[in-house]
Amino acid sequence: MEMQQLIERSHLDPGVVNAWIEAEWLQPATDGTGLDFSEADFARALLIQELRMDFGVNDDGIAIVLHLLDQLYGLRSLLKDICTADASAFGRDDG
């Protein structure tokens, strides 16, 4: 989705979105003509908004939460890869 769609769906100010991109809290793809936000970027923007508005988390706290979430998702992906590799190895007939 384009920046305008993200802003309309999230009700965020464009300056806020740009600040979050500069802080690397949001990392949209670039397609040469503009920014391309994924559904994951949209969900992340809503999470950041909720942490700030509903829970009063400051910028340093948000950076920590996002870093921990990124680690969690990375480990989850790695575990999935390991389980897939194990299932493939277990399913092979070596003898």
Backbone bond lengths (Angstrom), bond angles and torsions (degrees), N, CA, C in turn:
res aa  C-N    CA-C-N  psi(-1)  N-CA   C-N-CA  omega(-1)  CA-C   N-CA-C  phi
1 M - - - 1.450 - - 1.521 108.62 -
2 E 1.298 115.20 152.19 1.458 120.96 179.82 1.521 110.25 -82.67
3 M 1.325 115.48 167.19 1.468 121.91 -179.59 1.522 111.14 -53.43
4 Q 1.328 118.16 -45.61 1.462 121.47 -177.89 1.526 111.22 -61.16
5 Q 1.316 117.19 -39.14 1.471 120.50 178.52 1.523 110.56 -66.12
6 L 1.328 116.60 -41.92 1.465 120.34 177.95 1.521 110.41 -61.10
7 I 1.313 116.37 -44.23 1.466 121.09 -179.19 1.528 110.84 -63.89
8 E 1.326 116.47 -43.83 1.463 120.00 -179.87 1.527 111.54 -65.26
9 R 1.320 117.22 -42.30 1.467 120.46 -178.06 1.523 112.65 -72.24
10 S 1.322 117.05 -35.57 1.466 120.60 -175.20 1.528 113.02 -95.12
11 H 1.335 116.64 -15.10 1.468 122.45 -176.89 1.532 111.43 62.31
12 L 1.330 116.42 32.88 1.451 121.65 177.80 1.522 110.29 -94.96
13 D 1.313 115.65 154.64 1.454 122.45 175.01 1.534 108.61 -76.31
14 P 1.325 118.79 139.28 1.469 120.61 179.38 1.526 113.14 -56.73
15 G 1.325 117.00 -35.42 1.465 120.41 177.91 1.518 112.12 -63.73
16 V 1.319 115.75 -37.02 1.466 120.78 178.09 1.525 109.91 -66.11
17 V 1.318 116.36 -45.37 1.472 120.37 179.39 1.523 109.87 -60.91
18 N 1.323 116.63 -44.14 1.468 120.05 178.41 1.529 111.74 -62.35
19 A 1.325 117.28 -38.75 1.469 120.75 177.76 1.526 110.59 -64.55
20 W 1.323 117.05 -39.30 1.463 120.54 179.04 1.525 111.24 -68.55
21 I 1.322 116.71 -32.96 1.468 120.37 176.01 1.528 109.02 -68.03
22 E 1.326 117.24 -44.04 1.467 121.22 178.27 1.522 111.77 -62.38
23 A 1.327 116.50 -35.49 1.466 121.04 177.88 1.530 111.93 -78.03
24 E 1.326 116.17 -4.79 1.462 124.40 -178.73 1.528 112.52 66.02
25 W 1.337 115.35 25.71 1.461 119.63 172.91 1.514 110.06 -78.50
26 L 1.317 116.21 -31.86 1.461 122.74 172.72 1.521 106.83 -117.22
27 Q 1.326 116.30 136.87 1.456 120.36 -178.59 1.525 110.36 -132.21
28 P 1.341 115.58 73.23 1.464 118.60 -179.62 1.526 111.12 -69.29
29 A 1.310 114.75 153.82 1.463 120.13 174.25 1.525 108.12 -74.63
30 T 1.311 115.87 154.95 1.458 120.21 174.87 1.516 108.15 -112.20
31 D 1.318 115.18 132.61 1.466 119.69 -177.45 1.521 112.50 -111.19
32 G 1.311 117.22 19.03 1.456 120.76 179.55 1.516 113.74 90.90
33 T 1.317 116.79 -33.27 1.460 120.25 179.88 1.525 112.22 -105.29
34 G 1.309 117.39 -14.61 1.456 120.33 -178.68 1.508 110.78 173.44
35 L 1.316 115.06 -164.31 1.450 121.70 -178.55 1.526 109.82 -93.89
36 D 1.318 115.35 142.93 1.459 121.19 179.75 1.523 108.15 -122.21
37 F 1.333 115.88 107.93 1.460 122.43 -178.49 1.522 110.17 -92.40
38 S 1.314 116.22 136.82 1.463 121.64 176.85 1.525 109.41 -90.41
39 E 1.316 115.53 173.46 1.472 119.77 174.47 1.528 110.15 -64.08
40 A 1.331 117.08 -32.15 1.468 120.77 176.68 1.533 110.25 -65.09
41 D 1.338 117.16 -39.05 1.461 120.47 176.22 1.526 110.19 -62.90
42 F 1.323 116.28 -41.92 1.462 120.80 178.64 1.531 110.44 -61.58
43 A 1.329 116.99 -46.78 1.465 121.11 179.37 1.529 110.69 -62.36
44 R 1.319 116.10 -39.07 1.465 121.07 178.94 1.529 110.14 -65.32
45 A 1.329 117.30 -41.01 1.465 120.77 177.63 1.530 110.76 -61.72
46 L 1.318 116.82 -41.74 1.468 120.16 177.76 1.527 110.95 -64.61
47 L 1.336 116.81 -39.31 1.463 120.44 177.79 1.524 110.31 -62.81
48 I 1.319 116.96 -46.95 1.469 120.49 179.46 1.525 110.04 -59.44
49 Q 1.317 115.62 -44.78 1.465 120.41 179.32 1.532 110.82 -60.48
50 E 1.312 116.30 -43.29 1.464 120.54 179.34 1.524 111.57 -65.59
51 L 1.330 117.14 -43.34 1.465 120.17 178.29 1.525 111.22 -59.80
52 R 1.322 116.20 -41.28 1.469 120.44 -178.85 1.518 111.86 -71.85
53 M 1.331 116.39 -52.35 1.461 121.00 -170.45 1.531 112.67 -79.75
54 D 1.326 116.72 -47.12 1.461 119.87 -173.44 1.532 113.16 -85.46
55 F 1.334 116.22 -32.37 1.458 119.42 -175.08 1.522 113.42 -110.17
56 G 1.328 117.51 -8.64 1.457 120.74 177.22 1.521 114.48 68.12
57 V 1.319 117.03 27.57 1.467 120.87 -179.60 1.526 108.49 -74.99
58 N 1.342 116.25 133.79 1.461 119.76 179.53 1.532 110.14 -82.62
59 D 1.335 116.02 176.14 1.461 120.94 -175.15 1.528 112.97 -59.68
60 D 1.326 117.01 -41.59 1.469 119.36 178.59 1.521 111.11 -62.71
61 G 1.322 116.58 -40.37 1.461 121.05 178.81 1.514 111.94 -66.10
62 I 1.326 116.50 -39.86 1.467 120.32 178.51 1.518 110.06 -64.03
63 A 1.327 117.37 -42.58 1.463 120.79 178.55 1.528 110.66 -59.17
64 I 1.319 116.92 -40.34 1.466 120.95 179.30 1.523 110.47 -67.25
65 V 1.327 117.35 -46.43 1.467 121.40 179.90 1.526 110.40 -59.35
66 L 1.328 117.09 -45.92 1.468 120.41 -179.29 1.526 111.43 -65.21
67 H 1.327 116.80 -39.36 1.467 120.24 177.50 1.533 110.66 -62.28
68 L 1.316 116.32 -44.47 1.468 119.92 179.25 1.525 111.68 -65.16
69 L 1.322 117.19 -39.75 1.467 120.21 176.65 1.523 111.59 -63.62
70 D 1.334 116.62 -41.37 1.466 120.32 177.50 1.524 110.51 -61.44
71 Q 1.331 116.96 -41.50 1.465 120.08 177.31 1.526 110.83 -63.70
72 L 1.317 116.68 -43.02 1.449 121.32 -179.86 1.530 111.33 -60.62
73 Y 1.326 116.71 -46.79 1.460 120.28 179.51 1.523 111.28 -66.21
74 G 1.334 116.99 -36.00 1.458 120.41 176.61 1.523 111.57 -63.98
75 L 1.320 116.54 -43.67 1.465 120.79 178.03 1.524 111.50 -66.81
76 R 1.310 116.02 -37.12 1.464 120.22 177.69 1.529 110.59 -62.89
77 S 1.311 116.43 -42.16 1.464 121.31 178.27 1.524 110.67 -65.46
78 L 1.326 116.59 -42.43 1.463 120.87 177.97 1.522 111.32 -62.40
79 L 1.323 117.13 -43.10 1.455 121.26 178.48 1.525 111.10 -62.52
80 K 1.312 116.45 -40.40 1.465 120.68 177.37 1.528 110.37 -61.72
81 D 1.336 117.02 -42.94 1.463 121.24 178.10 1.526 111.31 -63.04
82 I 1.315 116.76 -41.02 1.462 120.90 179.32 1.523 110.47 -65.19
83 C 1.316 116.61 -43.62 1.469 120.19 179.63 1.526 110.76 -63.99
84 T 1.322 116.82 -38.80 1.466 120.62 177.95 1.517 110.38 -65.43
85 A 1.330 117.08 -42.67 1.473 121.01 178.47 1.519 110.91 -64.17
86 D 1.323 116.89 -41.90 1.464 120.65 178.53 1.517 111.21 -64.12
87 A 1.328 116.38 -41.59 1.473 119.94 179.50 1.516 110.22 -64.08
88 S 1.329 117.05 -39.05 1.456 120.75 178.18 1.518 111.01 -66.15
89 A 1.321 116.89 -43.01 1.462 121.33 179.90 1.529 110.80 -67.21
90 F 1.303 116.78 -37.97 1.470 120.62 -178.70 1.529 110.50 -70.14
91 G 1.316 116.69 -32.60 1.451 121.43 -178.33 1.518 114.43 -78.06
92 R 1.339 117.58 -13.67 1.461 121.22 -179.74 1.504 111.00 -75.69
93 D 1.310 115.07 147.20 1.464 121.80 176.33 1.529 106.98 -106.37
94 D 1.347 117.15 99.23 1.458 121.63 -177.41 1.525 111.98 -91.19
95 G 1.278 120.19 1.29 1.447 118.05 -174.80 1.423 112.08 -143.64
